[in-house]
Amino acid sequence: MTIPTLQHLASELASLEAALDCRNLEGAQAIMSSYDRELRGYIDGIGSAAPMDGLRTLLRMQNELLTTMHELRESLGREARDAQRAGHASRAYASVGVAL
């Protein structure tokens, strides 16, 4: 197995950020899973020789993106609930003959 570089790991996080910018949670989750496997492979392969500053930078980026992912998931959930409520209300009004 080839050990990924810090630059490759950073590019994976950039891909994650792009997926989140497009509100693509499924793609973001797939990228995060791949990133996690690659990061673990990097740490297992490099071990104690891993540059701590580089790992700290990746961890900071990762945490910011995970926070963004969580916020996006919450926002999309709210939007889905609001749309569902609006649909219920519209059907209720339609059933009694009130036009919106």
C-alpha positions in Angstrom: 0.0 0.0 0.0 1.3 3.4 -0.9 1.5 5.9 2.0 -0.3 9.1 1.1 1.5 12.5 1.5 0.4 15.4 3.7 -0.3 17.3 0.5 -2.6 14.5 -0.8 -4.4 14.5 2.5 -4.8 18.3 2.3 -6.2 17.9 -1.2 -8.7 15.4 0.1 -9.9 18.0 2.6 -10.1 20.6 -0.2 -12.3 18.1 -2.1 -14.4 17.7 1.1 -14.8 21.5 1.3 -15.9 21.7 -2.3 -18.5 19.0 -1.8 -19.8 20.9 1.3 -19.9 24.2 -0.7 -22.1 22.4 -3.2 -24.3 21.0 -0.4 -23.4 17.5 -1.4 -23.6 15.6 1.8 -23.4 12.1 0.3 -20.2 13.1 -1.6 -18.8 14.8 1.4 -19.4 11.6 3.5 -17.7 9.4 0.9 -14.7 11.8 0.8 -14.5 11.9 4.6 -14.5 8.1 4.8 -11.7 7.9 2.2 -9.8 10.7 3.9 -10.1 8.9 7.3 -8.7 5.6 5.8 -5.9 7.5 4.1 -5.0 9.4 7.2 -4.9 6.2 9.3 -2.6 4.7 6.6 -0.4 7.7 6.7 0.0 7.6 10.5 0.5 3.8 10.5 3.1 4.1 7.7 5.0 7.2 9.0 4.6 6.6 12.7 6.5 8.8 15.0 8.3 10.4 12.1 5.1 12.2 11.1 5.5 16.0 11.2 3.4 17.2 14.1 2.9 20.7 12.6 1.5 19.2 9.4 -0.8 16.8 11.3 -2.0 19.7 13.5 -2.8 21.7 10.3 -4.8 18.8 8.9 -6.6 18.2 12.2 -7.6 21.9 12.4 -8.9 21.8 8.8 -10.7 18.5 9.4 -12.4 19.8 12.5 -13.5 23.0 10.7 -15.0 20.9 7.9 -16.7 18.5 10.2 -18.3 21.4 12.0 -19.4 22.8 8.6 -20.7 19.3 7.6 -22.7 19.1 10.9 -24.2 22.6 10.4 -25.1 21.7 6.8 -26.8 18.5 7.8 -28.8 20.4 10.4 -29.7 23.1 7.9 -30.8 20.6 5.3 -32.8 18.7 8.0 -34.6 22.0 8.9 -35.3 22.7 5.3 -36.8 19.2 4.8 -39.0 19.5 7.9 -40.2 23.0 6.8 -41.0 21.7 3.3 -42.9 18.8 4.8 -44.9 21.1 7.1 -45.7 23.4 4.2 -46.8 20.4 2.2 -49.1 19.2 5.0 -50.5 22.7 5.4 -51.1 23.0 1.7 -52.9 19.7 1.5 -55.0 20.6 4.6 -56.0 23.9 3.0 -56.8 22.1 -0.3 -59.0 19.6 1.5 -61.2 22.3 2.8 -61.1 24.3 -0.5 -58.9 27.2 0.5 -56.6 28.4 -2.2 -53.2 29.8 -1.3 
